[in-house]
Amino acid sequence: MDISLKQLEMFRAVVVAGSITKASRRMGLSQPSISQQLAKLEEMLGTPLLRRNRTGLISLTPAGEYWFRASETVLQQMANSVDEHRQRFIDNSVSLQIGVTPTLRGRFVAAAARIAREEPGFTKFDLFYALSSNELVEKLRLHQLNCAIVNIDSLAEDRNSFAVTELFQDHIAWVVPAGVSAAEIRAAQKQQPRSEPLPECMAHFVDVYSNPQLRTQSEEWYKHNLPTATPTFRAMTYAAATDIVSEGLATTHCPMSMVPNIPDSERVKLQFLPTEISRNVALVMPKHLLTLPSYANIYRKLVDFCRDEYRHEMKFEGIRLVS
């Protein structure tokens, strides 16, 4: 059978994306082109691989499930071989394509870029932002990234494919405008009657909708701790949410991993209170890259930076707290 790597790549992209339309956008190819190659692949194999419903979403046939696993193995082996060949025999260069969520910006990005730049053979540092860890893991699967910082829960189905090192527990803070007093915060949470009304910001919160898992936990927290507050504001990122809070308009939640990256001029307008919500954050890299000394060094230095420096800057100490 004359099955091409391109056909397997298209088939895999359609399965991962969930539809030909989404795969078309991600691969930069036309829908007819992808449909034609999938039809040829099914014709050569003599059996359907995909079922398509009226909305364009797909599901796998038993043969499709088999060939999806096979395509994963073949494409991964080919990508590994090409990368290792280029590294060992062509230019011995180091090109880091790292993916992070927007909570890791200024301080973290600068350190990661410095670590990559100091490695002999460095040629390129390519930073990619995604709104969720799931998107970053998908980019790793498609070989569009060779390193990422993700919520460890997003790796449930992929841990055997990557080298994974847990970096820190990322606690989620309740962010309140700095002008709100401790007494007002306690009164709002306990729903105590007061002779004076509470600050208007305590009646509103910012709904950060880009992270479904943390969003659900955040909603439950507000229902339990501040049931009268309503999601008056919506934002895609925690950075945007804290911008709204800094104006004294509402409260919100945000990961403590973002705190080292907030400018001092903005941080003084905010106070960060602990909650019971947290997530575990990990560094991820394809296993085969760790056989190359340069990438292994970068991986180790990123782990050391996160554990020895960055993690300590995320602690609540030194940040304005309510007593």
C-alpha positions as CSV (number, residue, x, y, z in Angstrom):
1,M,0.0,0.0,0.0
2,D,1.3,3.4,-1.0
3,I,0.3,5.2,2.3
4,S,2.1,8.5,2.7
5,L,3.1,10.3,5.8
6,K,1.1,13.3,4.7
7,Q,-2.1,11.2,4.6
8,L,-1.4,9.9,8.1
9,E,-0.7,13.4,9.3
10,M,-4.0,14.7,7.9
11,F,-5.9,11.7,9.4
12,R,-4.3,12.3,12.8
13,A,-5.0,16.0,12.7
14,V,-8.7,15.5,11.9
15,V,-9.0,13.0,14.8
16,V,-7.3,15.3,17.2
17,A,-9.2,18.4,16.1
18,G,-12.5,16.6,16.0
19,S,-13.6,17.8,12.5
20,I,-12.2,18.4,9.0
21,T,-13.0,22.1,9.3
22,K,-10.9,22.6,12.5
23,A,-8.1,20.4,11.1
24,S,-8.1,22.5,7.9
25,R,-7.6,25.7,9.9
26,R,-4.8,24.2,12.0
27,M,-2.9,22.7,9.1
28,G,-3.4,25.6,6.7
29,L,-4.9,23.3,4.0
30,S,-8.3,23.4,2.3
31,Q,-11.1,21.2,3.4
32,P,-11.5,19.5,0.0
33,S,-7.8,18.7,-0.1
34,I,-8.0,17.0,3.3
35,S,-11.2,15.2,2.4
36,Q,-9.7,13.9,-0.8
37,Q,-6.6,12.5,0.9
38,L,-8.7,10.8,3.6
39,A,-10.9,9.2,0.9
40,K,-7.8,7.9,-0.8
41,L,-6.5,6.5,2.5
42,E,-9.8,4.7,3.2
43,E,-9.9,3.4,-0.4
44,M,-6.4,1.9,-0.1
45,L,-7.2,0.3,3.3
46,G,-10.5,-0.9,2.0
47,T,-12.5,0.2,5.0
48,P,-13.9,3.5,6.5
49,L,-11.8,5.1,9.2
50,L,-14.2,7.9,10.2
51,R,-17.9,8.4,10.8
52,R,-19.1,11.9,10.1
53,N,-22.4,13.3,11.5
54,R,-24.5,16.2,10.2
55,T,-22.6,18.8,12.1
56,G,-19.2,17.8,10.6
57,L,-17.9,16.2,13.8
58,I,-16.2,12.8,13.4
59,S,-15.8,9.6,15.4
60,L,-13.6,6.6,14.8
61,T,-14.5,3.2,13.4
62,P,-12.6,0.2,14.9
63,A,-10.3,0.4,11.9
64,G,-9.9,4.1,12.5
65,E,-8.9,3.5,16.1
66,Y,-6.2,1.1,15.0
67,W,-4.8,3.5,12.4
68,F,-5.0,6.4,14.7
69,R,-2.7,4.6,17.1
70,A,-0.5,3.5,14.2
71,S,-0.3,7.0,12.8
72,E,0.7,8.3,16.3
73,T,3.6,5.9,16.4
74,V,4.8,6.4,12.9
75,L,4.6,10.2,12.9
76,Q,6.3,10.4,16.3
77,Q,9.2,8.1,15.2
78,M,9.7,10.1,12.0
79,A,9.7,13.4,13.9
80,N,12.1,12.1,16.5
81,S,14.4,10.8,13.7
82,V,14.4,14.0,11.8
83,D,15.0,16.1,14.9
84,E,17.8,13.9,16.1
85,H,19.4,13.8,12.6
86,R,19.4,17.6,12.4
87,Q,20.8,18.0,15.8
88,R,23.6,15.4,15.5
89,F,24.6,15.6,11.8
90,I,23.5,19.0,10.3
91,D,24.0,22.0,12.5
92,N,24.2,20.9,16.2
93,S,21.8,23.8,16.9
94,V,19.4,24.4,19.7
95,S,16.0,25.8,18.9
96,L,13.5,25.9,21.8
97,Q,9.8,26.2,20.9
98,I,8.3,26.6,24.3
99,G,4.6,26.9,25.1
100,V,3.1,28.6,28.2
101,T,-0.2,30.0,29.3
102,P,-0.5,33.9,29.8
103,T,0.0,33.6,33.5
104,L,3.7,33.0,32.8
105,R,4.9,36.2,31.2
106,G,7.6,38.8,32.1
107,R,9.7,37.3,34.9
108,F,9.3,33.7,33.7
109,V,9.7,34.3,30.0
110,A,12.9,36.4,30.5
111,A,14.4,33.6,32.6
112,A,13.5,30.9,30.1
113,A,14.9,33.0,27.2
114,R,18.2,33.5,29.1
115,I,18.5,29.8,29.9
116,A,18.1,28.9,26.2
117,R,20.4,31.7,25.0
118,E,23.2,30.5,27.3
119,E,23.3,27.0,25.8
120,P,26.1,26.5,23.2
121,G,24.6,26.1,19.7
122,F,21.6,28.3,20.5
123,T,19.8,29.6,17.4
124,K,16.2,30.4,18.3
125,F,13.8,30.9,21.2
126,D,10.2,30.7,20.0
127,L,7.5,31.5,22.6
128,F,3.9,30.4,22.1
129,Y,1.0,31.4,24.3
130,A,-2.1,29.3,24.6
131,L,-5.2,29.9,26.8
132,S,-5.2,26.4,28.2
133,S,-2.8,23.6,29.0
134,N,-4.9,21.3,26.8
135,E,-4.0,23.4,23.8
136,L,-0.4,23.3,24.7
137,V,-0.4,19.5,25.0
138,E,-2.1,19.3,21.5
139,K,0.7,21.4,20.1
140,L,3.2,19.0,21.6
141,R,1.4,16.1,20.1
142,L,1.6,17.8,16.6
143,H,5.3,18.5,17.1
144,Q,4.6,22.3,16.9
145,L,6.3,22.7,20.3
146,N,9.3,20.9,21.9
147,C,8.7,22.1,25.4
148,A,5.8,23.4,27.5
149,I,4.7,24.3,31.0
150,V,1.3,22.8,31.7
151,N,-1.3,21.8,34.3
152,I,-0.3,18.2,35.0
153,D,-3.9,17.1,34.8
154,S,-3.9,17.8,31.0
155,L,-1.4,15.0,30.5
156,A,-3.7,12.2,31.6
157,E,-3.5,10.4,28.2
158,D,0.1,11.5,27.2
159,R,2.4,11.0,30.2
160,N,4.2,8.0,28.5
161,S,5.0,10.1,25.5
162,F,6.9,12.8,27.3
163,A,9.4,13.5,30.0
164,V,7.4,15.1,32.8
165,T,8.7,16.9,35.8
166,E,6.5,18.5,38.4
167,L,7.6,22.1,39.1
168,F,5.3,23.5,41.8
169,Q,1.9,23.5,43.3
170,D,0.1,26.6,41.9
171,H,-2.3,27.9,44.5
172,I,-5.2,30.0,43.4
173,A,-5.7,33.3,45.1
174,W,-8.8,35.4,45.6
175,V,-7.8,38.8,44.3
176,V,-9.5,41.8,46.0
177,P,-8.9,45.6,45.4
178,A,-6.3,47.0,47.9
179,G,-8.8,49.5,49.2
180,V,-11.1,46.9,50.7
181,S,-10.5,46.4,54.5
182,A,-10.1,43.2,56.3
183,A,-13.3,43.9,58.2
184,E,-15.3,44.4,55.0
185,I,-13.9,41.2,53.5
186,R,-14.9,39.2,56.6
187,A,-18.3,40.7,56.6
188,A,-18.9,39.9,52.9
189,Q,-17.9,36.3,53.3
190,K,-19.9,35.8,56.5
191,Q,-22.9,37.8,55.2
192,Q,-22.9,39.8,58.5
193,P,-25.4,42.6,58.8
194,R,-23.7,46.0,58.7
195,S,-24.7,49.6,59.4
196,E,-22.7,50.6,56.4
197,P,-23.0,49.0,52.9
198,L,-20.1,46.9,51.6
199,P,-17.9,48.2,48.8
200,E,-19.6,47.8,45.5
201,C,-16.7,45.7,44.1
202,M,-17.7,42.9,46.6
203,A,-20.9,42.4,44.7
204,H,-19.2,41.5,41.4
205,F,-16.5,39.1,40.2
206,V,-14.6,38.5,37.0
207,D,-15.4,35.2,35.3
208,V,-12.2,33.9,33.6
209,Y,-13.6,31.5,31.0
210,S,-10.5,30.2,29.2
211,N,-9.8,27.5,31.7
212,P,-12.9,25.2,32.1
213,Q,-11.6,23.2,35.1
214,L,-10.5,26.2,37.2
215,R,-13.6,28.1,36.1
216,T,-15.8,25.5,37.6
217,Q,-13.9,25.5,40.9
218,S,-14.0,29.3,40.9
219,E,-17.8,29.3,40.5
220,E,-18.2,26.8,43.3
221,W,-16.0,28.9,45.5
222,Y,-18.0,32.0,45.0
223,K,-21.3,30.2,45.5
224,H,-20.0,28.9,48.9
225,N,-18.0,32.0,50.1
226,L,-19.6,35.0,48.4
227,P,-23.1,33.9,47.2
228,T,-24.4,37.4,46.6
229,A,-21.6,38.2,44.1
230,T,-22.4,38.0,40.4
231,P,-20.1,37.4,37.4
232,T,-20.6,40.9,36.0
233,F,-17.3,40.8,34.1
234,R,-15.8,38.2,31.8
235,A,-12.2,37.9,30.7
236,M,-10.2,35.4,28.7
237,T,-7.1,35.6,30.8
238,Y,-6.2,36.1,34.5
239,A,-4.1,39.1,33.6
240,A,-7.1,40.8,32.2
241,A,-9.2,39.8,35.2
242,T,-6.7,41.4,37.6
243,D,-6.6,44.5,35.5
244,I,-10.3,44.9,36.2
245,V,-9.8,44.2,39.9
246,S,-7.1,46.9,40.1
247,E,-9.6,49.4,39.0
248,G,-11.7,48.6,42.1
249,L,-14.6,47.1,40.1
250,A,-14.7,43.5,41.2
251,T,-12.9,40.6,42.7
252,T,-11.5,37.5,40.9
253,H,-9.4,34.4,41.2
254,C,-5.9,34.0,39.7
255,P,-3.0,31.5,40.0
256,M,-0.2,32.6,42.2
257,S,2.2,31.7,39.4
258,M,1.2,35.0,37.8
259,V,2.1,37.2,40.8
260,P,5.9,37.4,40.0
261,N,5.0,38.8,36.6
262,I,2.7,41.6,37.8
263,P,4.4,45.0,37.7
264,D,4.8,46.6,41.2
265,S,2.7,49.6,40.1
266,E,-0.2,47.2,39.6
267,R,0.5,44.8,42.4
268,V,0.1,47.5,45.1
269,K,-3.5,48.0,43.9
270,L,-4.3,44.3,44.7
271,Q,-4.4,42.0,47.7
272,F,-4.1,38.2,47.3
273,L,-5.9,35.9,49.7
274,P,-5.4,32.1,49.9
275,T,-8.2,29.7,48.8
276,E,-8.3,26.0,48.9
277,I,-8.0,25.7,45.1
278,S,-4.8,24.7,43.5
279,R,-3.2,22.8,40.5
280,N,0.1,21.1,39.9
281,V,2.3,22.5,37.2
282,A,4.9,20.5,35.2
283,L,7.6,20.9,32.6
284,V,7.1,18.7,29.6
285,M,9.4,17.7,26.7
286,P,9.5,14.9,24.2
287,K,11.6,12.1,25.7
288,H,13.9,11.7,22.8
289,L,15.2,15.3,23.1
290,L,16.6,14.5,26.5
291,T,19.1,12.2,24.8
292,L,20.6,15.4,23.3
293,P,22.9,17.1,25.9
294,S,21.8,20.7,25.0
295,Y,18.1,20.0,25.5
296,A,18.8,18.0,28.6
297,N,20.7,21.0,30.0
298,I,17.9,23.4,29.2
299,Y,15.3,21.1,30.7
300,R,17.4,20.7,33.9
301,K,18.0,24.5,34.2
302,L,14.3,25.3,33.7
303,V,13.4,22.8,36.4
304,D,16.0,24.3,38.8
305,F,14.8,27.9,38.1
306,C,11.2,27.0,38.8
307,R,11.9,25.1,41.9
308,D,14.7,27.2,43.4
309,E,13.6,30.7,42.5
310,Y,10.3,31.1,40.8
311,R,8.3,28.9,43.2
312,H,9.5,31.1,46.2
313,E,8.4,34.3,44.5
314,M,4.8,32.8,44.3
315,K,4.4,32.5,48.0
316,F,1.9,34.8,49.8
317,E,4.7,36.2,52.0
318,G,5.5,39.7,51.0
319,I,2.2,40.2,49.3
320,R,-0.5,42.2,51.1
321,L,-2.7,39.9,53.0
322,V,-5.8,40.4,55.1
323,S,-5.2,39.6,58.7
